[in-house]
Amino acid sequence: MAFKVCSRLAALGWIRHQTSACGSLSSGCAFMVKHDRQNLRVTGSVSSAGPPEGAVLLYRFTGENEVDLMSTFVPEAFRGRGVAALLSQAAIDFLVEEKLRAHVSCWYVKKYMEEHPDDQCRDLLIS
């Protein structure tokens, strides 16, 4: 899933340079998105010369084939660089791949979906 998300975002010009792990937010910083199904989250880790910092989108199952996209967190040092967008798109890809529907509690994911309207996304939402 990480490569799929990054390929799409690179094509849109959101990521300047693509690596095998994922993409580059700025020089010397590689960003990788990973779906952690066991812990019900999509994580993004940034590696650079310093210690790695992580971003996360949390979700929970609310019924059969239904999830709630609850929250996102991006470390302050990486805010404003499209990290939450990467997590949001990975979560949407998960919904599509697994044929799930979603409640969206997270204000950022709601905003992301409104700014990137897609007929497929609208069909995934539960009011």
Secondary structure by P-SEA (a helix, b strand, c coil): caaaaaaaaaaaccccccccccccccccbbbbbbbcccccbbbbbbbccccbbbbbbbbbbccccbbbbccccccccccccaaaaaaaaaaaaaaaaabbbbbcccaaaaaaaaacccaaaaaaccc
